[in-house]
Amino acid sequence: MGYLEGFAVTFNKLFEERVTTEYPEVKRPKAERLHGRHVLNRYEDGMEKCIGCELCAGVCPAKCIYVRGQDNPVDDPVSPGERYGYIYEINYLRCIHCDLCVEACPTEAITESKLFEFSFSNRADAIYTKAELVVDDEGQPQKLPWEDWRPGEADTTSAWMRATSSSGDADYQGRVAWSGELGYGVRDPEAGQTEAAADADGADGDAHDGNGGH
């Protein structure tokens, strides 16, 4: 192909339908269960959910979470338990957003928002401290200068979504399996699980068992 033919191909592409978006002005819708920047949640009365158990740090495959628990002050407890998260840090230079910390947390303290667009001018900013991770008095994430928050990115967290799923057991349809959150209260159960879906899964399993017998 000569130069002229090559330029003609490029010119014709100018009039074809675009397959890309004008980022960052235009952004594609984000999945409801997208794993983004973490938040540390509070109960409806304002007390912190984190009890400093360090399970999230222990399960993290990237070793990006550092937690140290401390006994609650008798006169002014931070969490309802005996201990609370005195130090809590996440190094976002290492985090892979696998969500294992969310699954490991026994109190639903750590969840993930939909925010994944943030950049840093220095390494210190990439290590989020507890003060930056704990939600504010309205139950909303702290919005830091280098983060590009958009409407709805803090409304759905993965800890809420994980309790029920469309592929889960139909016995859990409509059942609330999580505690209330500051700013949100007790969220409604996720819809989508049906007896019909459970029966279909069972039938598929029986069919596979039968084929295996042959």
C-alpha positions in Angstrom: 0.0 0.0 0.0 1.4 3.4 -1.0 1.4 6.6 0.9 -1.8 7.9 -0.7 -3.7 4.8 0.0 -2.6 4.9 3.6 -3.7 8.5 4.0 -7.1 7.6 2.5 -7.6 4.8 5.1 -6.9 7.3 7.9 -9.1 10.0 6.3 -12.1 7.5 6.0 -11.7 6.6 9.6 -12.6 10.2 10.6 -16.2 9.6 9.5 -16.8 6.2 11.1 -18.7 5.7 14.3 -16.4 6.1 17.4 -15.8 3.1 19.6 -14.1 5.2 22.3 -15.5 7.8 24.7 -14.2 11.3 25.2 -12.6 10.5 28.6 -12.5 12.2 31.1 -15.4 14.4 30.1 -17.5 11.4 29.2 -17.3 8.2 31.2 -18.9 4.8 30.8 -21.3 3.6 33.4 -19.6 1.7 36.2 -20.6 -1.8 37.3 -22.7 -1.9 40.5 -20.0 -4.1 42.2 -17.0 -2.3 41.0 -14.0 -2.5 43.4 -12.7 1.0 44.0 -11.2 3.1 46.8 -11.9 1.8 50.3 -13.8 3.4 53.1 -14.0 2.6 56.8 -17.6 2.7 57.9 -19.5 3.7 61.1 -22.6 2.4 62.7 -25.7 4.5 62.7 -24.9 5.9 66.1 -21.5 7.1 64.8 -19.3 4.5 66.4 -16.6 3.0 64.2 -17.2 -0.6 62.9 -13.5 -1.5 62.8 -12.4 -3.5 65.9 -8.7 -3.7 65.0 -8.7 -7.5 64.5 -6.2 -7.2 61.6 -7.9 -9.9 59.6 -8.0 -7.6 56.5 -4.2 -7.1 56.8 -3.7 -10.8 57.2 -5.7 -11.8 54.1 -4.3 -9.1 51.8 -2.2 -10.8 49.0 -0.5 -7.5 48.2 0.4 -6.8 51.9 -0.8 -3.2 51.4 -2.9 -2.9 54.6 -1.3 -2.1 58.0 -3.6 -2.2 61.1 -2.9 -2.0 64.8 -5.6 -2.4 67.3 -5.9 -0.9 70.7 -8.1 -1.3 73.8 -11.1 1.0 73.7 -11.0 3.9 76.2 -13.4 3.1 79.0 -14.9 6.7 79.2 -15.1 7.3 75.5 -15.1 4.1 73.4 -14.4 4.4 69.7 -16.1 1.1 68.7 -18.7 -1.2 70.4 -16.1 -3.9 70.9 -13.2 -4.3 73.4 -10.8 -2.9 70.8 -10.7 -0.5 67.9 -8.5 0.3 64.9 -5.9 2.6 66.4 -3.8 2.7 63.2 -5.2 1.8 59.8 -3.3 2.4 56.6 -3.7 1.3 53.0 -0.9 1.7 50.5 -2.5 2.3 47.1 0.8 1.8 45.3 0.4 -1.9 46.1 -3.4 -2.5 46.4 -4.9 -4.7 43.6 -8.5 -4.1 44.7 -9.2 -7.8 45.0 -11.9 -7.2 47.7 -10.5 -10.0 50.0 -10.2 -7.5 52.8 -14.0 -6.8 52.5 -14.8 -10.5 52.6 -12.6 -11.1 55.6 -13.9 -8.2 57.8 -16.3 -9.6 60.5 -18.0 -6.3 61.2 -18.4 -4.9 57.6 -16.1 -2.1 58.6 -14.1 -1.9 55.4 -15.9 -1.6 52.1 -15.1 -0.3 48.6 -16.6 2.6 46.7 -16.7 2.9 43.0 -14.0 5.5 42.9 -10.9 4.2 41.1 -9.6 7.5 39.5 -7.0 9.1 41.8 -3.4 10.0 41.3 -0.7 11.2 43.5 2.1 13.8 43.2 4.1 12.1 45.9 4.3 8.6 47.5 3.1 9.8 50.9 -0.3 10.7 49.4 -0.7 7.2 48.2 -0.6 5.8 51.7 -4.1 6.5 53.1 -4.4 6.9 56.8 -7.3 6.2 59.1 -8.3 9.8 59.1 -8.7 9.7 55.3 -10.4 6.4 55.2 -13.1 6.8 57.9 -16.4 8.2 56.6 -17.4 11.7 57.8 -20.3 12.6 60.1 -22.8 12.1 57.2 -21.5 8.6 56.4 -19.8 9.8 53.2 -16.2 9.1 52.2 -13.6 11.8 52.7 -13.1 13.4 49.3 -9.4 14.2 48.9 -8.0 16.8 46.4 -6.4 14.2 44.1 -9.6 12.1 43.8 -12.1 12.5 40.9 -15.5 11.7 42.6 -18.6 11.5 40.5 -22.2 11.2 41.6 -23.2 7.8 42.8 -19.7 6.5 43.3 -20.2 6.3 47.1 -23.8 5.0 47.1 -23.1 1.2 46.7 -20.4 -0.6 48.5 -19.3 -4.1 48.0 -19.9 -5.2 51.6 -23.5 -4.5 51.1 -23.6 -6.3 47.8 -21.7 -9.3 48.9 -24.4 -10.5 51.4 -26.8 -11.6 48.7 -26.2 -12.3 45.1 -28.3 -13.2 42.0 -26.5 -16.6 41.9 -26.9 -17.3 45.6 -29.3 -19.6 47.5 -32.9 -18.6 47.0 -33.5 -19.1 50.7 -31.8 -15.8 51.2 -34.2 -13.8 49.0 -35.2 -10.6 50.7 -33.2 -11.4 53.9 -31.2 -8.5 55.4 -27.8 -9.9 56.4 -25.8 -6.7 57.3 -25.8 -4.0 60.0 -26.9 -0.4 59.5 -24.5 2.3 58.3 -24.2 5.9 59.2 -25.9 8.0 56.5 -27.7 5.0 54.9 -29.4 3.0 57.7 -30.1 -0.6 57.0 -30.0 -1.1 53.3 -32.7 -3.0 51.5 -31.8 -6.6 50.4 -30.6 -7.1 46.9 -33.2 -8.5 44.5 -32.6 -11.2 41.9 -32.6 -14.5 43.7 -35.5 -16.7 42.8 -36.7 -20.2 43.5 -36.9 -20.8 39.7 -33.2 -20.0 39.4 -32.4 -22.3 42.2 -34.4 -25.1 40.7 -32.7 -24.5 37.3 -29.3 -24.7 39.0 -30.3 -28.0 40.7 -31.6 -29.5 37.4 -28.3 -28.6 35.7 -26.4 -30.2 38.5 -28.5 -33.4 38.3 -27.9 -33.5 34.5 -24.2 -33.2 34.9 -24.2 -36.0 37.6 -26.1 -38.2 35.2 -23.7 -37.6 32.4 -20.8 -38.3 34.7 -22.3 -41.7 35.5 -21.9 -42.7 31.8 
